[in-house]
Amino acid sequence: TWNTIHEGLPEEKGKVAVAVCPSNSDKVYCLLESDTNKEKGGLFVSMNAGKSWSRVSGDHRLIQRAWYYTEVFTDPENENMVYVLSAPALRSIDGGKTWERITGTHGDYHDLWINPDNPKNLCIANDGGAAISFNRGKSWSRQSNMPTAQFYRVTVDNLFPYNIYGGQQDNTSVKIANRALGSWYGITEANWSASAGGESAFLAFDPDNPRYVLGGSYLGTIEALDVESRASTNIMAAPIQYLGRAASDMKYRYNWNAPIIWSQHEANTFYHAAQHLLKTQDMGKTWTEVSPDLSKNEKDKQIKGGGPYTIEAVGAENYGTISYVAESPHEAGVIWITTDDGQVQLTKDNGDTWQNVTPKTLKESLVNAIDISPHDPAKAYIAATRYKFNDKTPSLWKTKDYGKTWTNISDGIPYDAYTRVVREDTERKGMLIAGTETGIYISWNDGANWQALQLNLPATPINDLIIAHDDVIVATSGRSFWVLDDLELLRQYNTETKSTQIFHPADVILASGSSPLDGNSSDGTNPFYGVNPASGAVIYYHLPELDKEAVVTLEIKDASGNLVRRITSEKDKQYQAYDGGPPAKPTLSKTEGLNRFVWDLRYPIMDGAPTAYIEGSYRGHKVAPGTYSISLKAGEQTATTSLEVKPNPLYETTMEEYQAYHAFMQSAEASFNEMHQMVNQLYQAKGQVESLLSKLSDDEKHTSIHKAGKALVKNLTAWDEDMIQRLSKAYDDVENYENKFTANYLFMINHAESDIPKVNQPNRDRKAELDAEW
């Protein structure tokens, strides 16, 4: 049974939050919204479990955005210490009479946990994630090291590395590189910057030359950013302050994520969408309407948001707005739009006329995204959602005839996984990838059915995704950006694969840096940085069940048929690990099913001289750009494919320079191997001679053998000491003992080996000098 306990509270309607003091259960705090004005709302306290109340604070900060916030908490031990969460986080130590702000974290506060056993230990949740304090909020753990950004939309440019762009909730927009060049592992704060617009931005630019970026925010604000000068210009189509207004009183009703796109067909042309589609061809100096109101324009749904009491009219509540705009990549003048009230509209004449092509059985929905097939100009896909109607049914649709007819293609996606985006692969027709509230799904048959493609992606809402650069780039709600590399593997997926098969690898660009994914690991996550994509060629292959004795061999050859690298499943039984020596040769997995190997684009590892420590790298040099053939032999079966190694567009290196570099490095590496092979053979021979002499008696008949043997050992020792510094056994020994010949030769090789393949004349002179000495 329940009893009312609001005697003494104002006769007001509104949102209520209540907190009972753990240390005194008769004391209760009530945070009350008012349906008339803020002067009657505020914080109330009861000292008798709700029998009577008194108002202790009318501070507007406590209830200014009741629709969005209104949370109250009390300290477990101190009944006079009370917390209220709103845009600021507030605390009172005198029962609510006066307030202080809690700072040091992100803003917009939504929840608080107070450790019942240690009230100094707090965990606060806000639009920047979570933060922890052990001193009642005097200081907090960092939030900037956690991938908790909420991105609404995602797009990319065509630079190398390519950049990912998106508006970040309650923060700046973001531009971040998909890989960190020169970095040993990955992407950090150094690889991102704020871009145009604000938290809810669509971002638009020429992907081949993204110097000028147009970025929006809520209520129609938009700016043009000059990336080079880091300066921007406000270019709002109608500079009207819409805060607090009803949508019916707005000249332009903008979606919270008001679309902005760059035209692929008209020079210097951008579109910005409200309920009308707006167009500029002079970077926002002038705007023209190129459509009528394309929404349902239902006036009864254009009231002030957030009501009926405290108004929350900041733009997120606008209804009857354009939610997405897509220009056909195939045909100039063909533009599709969708709205948040369930409309799909199409123009084929650059906006002169529009036709409503909404699926006839589509219920009122937020049509969140549209994707025009990269393979067929008449074909398009839409993703809709009705979660605001408490309907979590997936809603994906396909048309093959410019919207005349539609087919629902949601079969196989579960009820709770309501849909926000669907894209068709740019290469494999009918391969669709969908983003839902619970993760990623893939269809191999144009939406006839679906299966999860979650892999290591967190279980998080997918707001948007794009397929570009052979990758899937995903914008999540609360877990930042994610990238799925190696899309080529999915494009070649075949459930019937049973025999030995090697999949055609994605093209690879010669670049500096490396990644944890360069090995056989496929874990692309790290708690402190974004993991680089693999820096080498990612080679996937499928194996049947093999005999235990079977050997798997991978051979890579250049365009002339010369062997570049041979890797097998057998470990080198002669390999000896020691400090200052070469790493072990990589080996192939021979597990039944799918296997992964990353070729580092290098020639073979050079030979060492056990167990002398030589400071330097034994890695072979990187190959030149070109086409390479790959053959995989597993038992008696052989499969082949090819790999395209592309030049780095950031390097001013000609093919002649690549070839000259290769010739120099190949010669030097061959000489170095010859040196160490001879060193190792003669060092072994010296040991054999010494062993033989130790076994011979000192009889006169052995005198000549002893004499010759000792002379031979002396000569071999002297030669070995000229070649190798065997006193060096550890890293800093190289500072104590002078390097000998092969160490000097390796230094020359390492000095010549570089990401930008250019060998200077001093290096050539040094090689000639050392070759003559050799």
KEKE-176350 format. One record per residue (C-alpha): x, y, z; residue in one letter. Coordinates in steps of 0.05 Angstrom, whole numbers, plus 5000, padded with zeros to 4 digits. Layout:
N
XYZA ...
% end
This chain:
774
500050005000T 502150714987W 500951365022N 501852064994T 507452445027I 507053114991H 503453515045E 506754195046G 509754144977L 507054644926P 500954424887E 505154384825E 505853884769K 512653684745G 518453214752K 520552994821V 527052684848A 527452434919V 533352234963A 532751935033V 538552065080C 541851395098P 544251675164S 537251935182N 531451595147S 526552115171D 530152655131K 528252675058V 530353155003Y 525753284944C 527753644880L 521453914848L 520054194779E 514454704775S 509054734722D 508055484729T 514755814742N 521455654773K 519856074834E 515455524863K 520254964847G 526954784877G 529654354934L 525054174992F 526653795055V 522453385103S 524853225173M 519152735187N 519152245129A 514652685085G 509252895134K 511253625123S 516053985078W 519754645074S 523154975015R 530655055027V 533055294958S 530055614897G 536755634861D 535055594786H 541255174773R 537854584808L 531854544762I 533754954700Q 533354354653R 528753874690A 526853494627W 534153314617Y 536953254688Y 533953284759T 538052814804E 539152894879V 543652474925F 545552514999T 551952335034D 551451655071P 554251945135E 552652695133N 545252855127E 546853585111N 551253415052M 546953374989V 548753334915Y 544653564855V 546453404784L 544753864726S 548954194673A 553554344732P 554753864790A 552854204855L 553954044928R 551354344992S 554154225061I 548754605098D 542554215078G 541454575012G 541855305034K 548255464995T 551655114938W 558555004910E 560354734841R 564254084834I 569154174777T 574953804746G 571153344699T 566853414637H 560053754642G 552753544637D 551953084697Y 547052504698H 548852024755D 552951964818L 555151374861W 557551494932I 561350934965N 557050755026P 563250535064D 567551125044N 563551755024P 569952094999K 569951584943N 565451834887L 563951604816C 560552124772I 557552024703A 556952584653N 557252714578D 564652574579G 564151884610G 565651704682A 570651974733A 572751744802I 574852144862S 577651934930F 577452624962N 570152834952R 571353144885G 577553564898K 580853174843S 578452654793W 581152104749S 582252294676R 576652204625Q 580752384564S 584151704563N 577651314554M 574351194487P 567451434508T 565851934453A 558851924424Q 559352054349F 553052174309Y 555652134238R 562051934203V 565452114138T 572552064111V 577252404063D 581752104010N 588452314038L 593851844063F 593051684118P 585651814110Y 582152214163N 575752054199I 570852624215Y 564852664261G 561053094309G 562152894382Q 556552974432Q 557753544481D 564553674453N 568053904390T 567653564323S 573553114309V 578352984253K 582952384267I 587851994224A 586451254213N 593751094227R 599651434260A 605551464211L 612151344244G 608851104308S 611150444336W 604150244354Y 598350714346G 593951324346I 594151824403T 592052534418E 597452774370A 593552484312N 586952854321W 584353564320S 577753924325A 574354054259S 568654504237A 562054574273G 560254294341G 557553704378E 552053494329S 555753654266A 555253344198F 561853504164L 562653624089A 568653754044F 571953563980D 575052894000P 580952983953D 582453683979N 579353774048P 582254454062R 575354764071Y 570654384118V 563454574129L 560854354197G 554154464231G 551154434299S 544254494328Y 539055004307L 542255124239G 548955414260T 554255244209I 561355474196E 566555404141A 573355224169L 579855364132D 584154794158V 590755134138E 589455784176S 585355444231R 580256004223A 572955964206S 567056374181T 559956324206N 555356204146I 548456074177M 543056104123A 538456514168A 542156784230P 536156754278I 536756574351Q 531955984357Y 533355784429L 526855744469G 522355804407R 517055324383A 519054974319A 512855274286S 515955964297D 522455784262M 523955994191K 528055364183Y 527054744226R 533554374233Y 534653674258N 539553604316W 544153274264N 542353734207A 545353424143P 550953774105I 553853464042I 558953653989W 556753573917S 560453063875Q 557953363810H 557554123819E 563854513834A 563954893900N 557054653918T 554554453987F 547654274014Y 544954404084H 538154134104A 532654404148A 525454244127Q 527754534061H 534054324025L 538754924022L 544455013972K 550555463970T 555755533914Q 559956073945D 561955774013M 555756044048G 555656764024K 548856623994T 543856054002W 537955843960T 532155373975E 532154793925V 526054443953S 519354573986P 518154324057D 519653584048L 517053364116S 509753224134K 509653924165N 504953734221E 503854374260K 501354024323D 508253704329K 512054354323Q 511054594394I 516354794444K 520354184464G 521353884532G 514654094560G 509454124584P 512954474642Y 520254674636T 521654824563I 527654474532E 527954814464A 535154724444V 533854394377G 534253654394A 526653654400E 525153944331N 520653494289Y 518753494216G 525953594193T 530453294139I 534752764172S 539152534114Y 541352764045V 544752333993A 547052543924E 547451993871S 554651823854P 552251603785H 547852173760E 548352923768A 542053243795G 539452613830V 538652743904I 535052323957W 532752594024I 529552274085T 526052594144T 525052454218D 517552394207D 517951824158G 518652134089Q 523251924031V 523552443975Q 527252443908L 529152953856T 532152773789K 532853493763D 537253823816N 531454033859G 526654333808D 521453793822T 520853283878W 516952633885Q 515052283949N 517651573944V 516351354016T 515050604024P 507450534028K 507650084089T 513050474127L 510250724193K 511951404220E 519351344232S 525951704237L 528951514170V 536051594194N 540251424133A 539851274059I 545050924017D 545150943941I 547850303912S 554950393885P 553149893830H 546150113807D 543550823802P 536350603811A 537750213874K 537750493944A 537150284017Y 534250634077I 534850504152A 529050734196A 527550694270T 521550774315R 524750724383Y 521651394403K 514851044394F 517450494440N 517850044379D 524649704372K 523149334307T 528949354257P 526849724194S 531249654133L 528449754063W 530949673991K 528549953925T 530949763855K 526750263816D 528150963845Y 523150853902G 517050633862K 517049983901T 520449783965W 522149124000T 523149054075N 529948704084I 530348664160S 529547914168D 534747614214G 536048234256I 533048144326P 527448584353Y 531649004401D 536949154349A 533249744319Y 536750024258T 540250674242R 544450554180V 545550064123V 550950084068R 552449654008E 559649463996D 563149863943T 565949233909E 561648623925R 554548723901K 549348533952G 554048514012M 550548974062L 552949214129I 547949494179A 548849884243G 543849764298T 542649934371E 546349304393T 551949254341G 553749074269I 550248584222Y 552148334153I 548148054095S 551347674038W 545047653996N 542448363990D 538548344055G 535047674047A 537847494115N 542947754165W 548047514215Q 552147874269A 558948154251L 560748374321Q 567748074328L 571348494380N 566849104372L 563849304439P 556349194448A 554549914434T 549550294390P 551950424320I 549851124298N 553051124229D 558050754186L 561550844120I 565250364073I 571550684044A 578850524032H 577249774038D 575149904110D 568749954150V 568950584193I 563850614249V 561151174293A 558650914359T 554451204415S 559351224473G 565150804448R 568251284397S 570451104326F 572050384306W 575150124241V 574649424211L 580649314165D 581548764114D 574648834082L 577548454023E 576847814063L 569347914071L 568748073997R 571547383980Q 567847004034Y 564846354010N 561645844056T 563645284008E 571145384018T 574144724040K 580744634002S 587145034004T 585645743986Q 589346403990I 585147033991F 587047623948H 589948123997P 588148863998A 593049333965D 598249584014V 601850254015I 609050314034L 609050714099A 612950834163S 610550574230G 608249914255S 602549594293S 600949034343P 597048744285L 603448634246D 604147954279G 599247384279N 594847744331S 588147994308S 586548394372D 585949104349G 584849414417T 589149764469N 586850134532P 591250734519F 591450874444Y 588150714379G 591550124346V 594650244277N 592349804220P 597549274202A 603349614166S 604749014121G 600848584073A 595348204109V 594947514077I 589147064095Y 589046334074Y 584545734085H 587245034099L 584044354100P 586043864154E 593343694141L 597843124161D 602343264220K 608443214175E 605643674121A 609244324109V 605844974089V 610245434047T 608846144024L 613046433968E 613047153945I 616147343879K 616948003843D 614348153773A 620647853742S 619647193779G 625347313828N 624247013897L 623147563949V 621247164011R 619846454030R 616246304095I 614445604119T 610745274177S 617244954200E 621445284254K 628745384238D 632044834279K 638845174271Q 636545834299Y 639946074362Q 637046644402A 641947114436Y 642447844454D 644548274396G 642747754345G 637447694291P 630247524308P 627446844291A 624546764222K 616946814220P 612946174212T 606246014182L 600345724219S 597845064191K 591345044231T 585244774195E 580745344172G 582346084165L 589446324180N 592647004179R 599747214163F 602547924157V 608447994110W 612548594131D 614148764058L 621448614072R 626748164043Y 629447604088P 632547714155I 640147734151M 644747224185D 647747334253G 654347104285A 652646754351P 653646984404T 656747664392A 652448264408Y 651948734348I 647949364355E 643449424294G 637649134256S 638148494215Y 631648624178R 631848604103G 629849224065H 622749374041K 620749193971V 619449703916A 612349863892P 609649363842G 605748723832T 608048113870Y 605747393860S 604146973921I 603746213922S 601645783980L 603345043981K 600144604033A 601843874025G 600443713952E 595744303940Q 597944983915T 593945643912A 596246293881T 594347023882T 597647703873S 599048313915L 599549043895E 604549443934V 603350183922K 608150773930P 607051243988N 603651873959P 607252284011L 614152093984Y 617252453925E 620651813902T 621051573830T 621050853808M 628250943786E 630051143858E 626250543885Y 630050083838Q 636750403853A 635450333928Y 633549603919H 639849453880A 644249773933F 640849433991M 640448753958Q 647948773943S 649648994014A 645148474048E 647947924004A 655048124022S 653348154096F 650347454093N 656547204057E 660947504112M 657147184170H 656446524135Q 663946504127M 665046744198V 660546194225N 663645654181Q 670745844199L 669145944272Y 666345234272Q 672444984234A 677045324285K 673444954341G 674144304303Q 681644414294V 682544584368E 678543964387S 682843534341L 689343814369L 687043694440S 686042964423K 692942854390L 698642634433S 705143034437D 708842474401D 714142694352E 710042404296K 704642924309H 709443524314T 708143774243S 700643694253I 700844084318H 705044624286K 700544694226A 694344654268G 696545184317K 698445644259A 691745524228L 688145674294V 692346304302K 690446544232N 683146364241L 683046724309T 686247344281A 681447364222W 675447244268D 677647804314E 678048274255D 671048074234M 667248004300I 667648334369Q 666247714411R 667448084477L 660748444466S 655248034499K 650248564523A 647449234500Y 652349704533D 658349274516D 658549634449V 660850244488E 666549854519N 669249454461Y 670749714392E 666249474336N 669349014285K 668348934210F 661348624204T 658549094257A 661149674216N 658249364153Y 651449274188L 651750004211F 652650214139M 646749784117I 642250054173N 644250764156H 642350654083A 635750304100E 630150804108S 622750904097D 624051414043I 628650993998P 634351453979K 641651263990V 646351853995N 653251873964Q 657051814030P 653551154042N 655450913972R 662551123984D 662750764051R 659950134020K 665250153966A 670650254019E 668149664061L 667249214000D 674449343980A 676749184050E 672548544049W 
% end
